[in-house]
Amino acid sequence: RFVPERMVPFSFPLSKCALWDPVPMGDVTGSHITYYRNPKLSMKEKTLRLAYRHAKQNEKKLLSCFLIGILAVDEDGEGITLTIDRFDPGREV
């Protein structure tokens, strides 16, 4: 089902090069992760502390980094859990 008042459009951040053709094709389809599932976010304290320390030590306002984790459907099928367990500071180049 498509419920316009509950759907929020999403967009990708600007980049220097595109990996795909951005011209829309086909009919509009609504997609929202919370429409059918109850989301939960779980993050290890060590990962959060590493990301915080990296942000504090970096002099730039914009950081290039990654939070890596696992997306899984709960056993009861009613929710999803995003477990973030690693931090990658990325590369400067």
C-alpha positions in Angstrom: 0.0 0.0 0.0 1.1 3.5 -0.7 0.1 6.1 1.9 1.4 9.5 0.8 1.1 11.3 4.1 3.3 8.7 5.8 5.9 8.4 3.1 9.0 10.6 3.1 11.1 10.9 0.0 14.8 9.9 0.4 17.8 11.2 -1.5 21.4 10.4 -1.7 24.2 12.8 -0.9 25.9 14.7 -3.7 29.0 13.2 -5.0 31.7 14.1 -7.6 30.8 11.1 -9.8 27.6 9.1 -10.2 27.5 5.3 -10.2 24.1 5.2 -12.0 21.9 7.3 -14.3 19.8 9.6 -12.0 17.0 10.0 -14.5 13.8 8.5 -13.0 12.4 5.5 -14.9 9.0 3.8 -14.4 6.2 4.4 -11.9 6.8 6.0 -8.5 7.1 3.4 -5.7 6.9 4.2 -2.0 9.4 2.5 0.3 9.8 3.0 4.0 11.6 0.6 6.4 9.2 1.3 9.3 6.0 0.8 7.3 5.9 -3.0 8.0 8.6 -3.3 10.7 9.5 -1.8 14.1 13.2 -0.8 13.8 15.7 -1.0 16.6 19.3 0.3 16.6 22.0 -1.4 18.6 25.5 -0.1 18.8 28.5 -1.3 20.8 29.9 1.3 23.2 33.5 0.7 22.0 32.4 1.6 18.4 30.7 4.8 19.6 33.7 5.8 21.6 36.0 5.3 18.7 33.8 7.4 16.4 33.5 10.1 19.0 37.3 10.2 19.6 38.0 10.4 15.8 35.5 13.3 15.4 37.1 15.2 18.3 40.6 14.7 17.0 39.7 15.7 13.5 40.0 19.4 12.7 37.7 19.3 9.7 34.0 20.0 10.0 33.1 17.2 7.5 34.4 13.7 8.2 34.7 10.7 5.9 34.0 7.6 7.9 31.9 4.4 8.0 29.8 2.7 10.6 29.6 -1.0 9.7 27.0 -3.4 10.9 24.3 -6.1 10.3 20.7 -5.6 9.4 18.5 -8.6 10.6 14.8 -9.4 10.8 13.8 -10.3 14.4 12.7 -13.9 15.1 9.0 -12.9 15.4 9.1 -11.2 12.0 7.7 -8.0 13.5 10.8 -5.9 13.7 14.3 -5.3 12.3 17.5 -4.7 14.2 20.5 -2.7 12.9 23.5 -3.7 14.9 26.5 -1.4 14.4 29.7 -3.1 15.6 32.6 -1.5 13.7 33.9 1.9 12.9 36.1 2.7 9.9 37.6 6.2 9.8 38.1 5.9 6.0 40.9 7.4 4.0 41.9 11.0 3.5 42.5 10.5 -0.3 
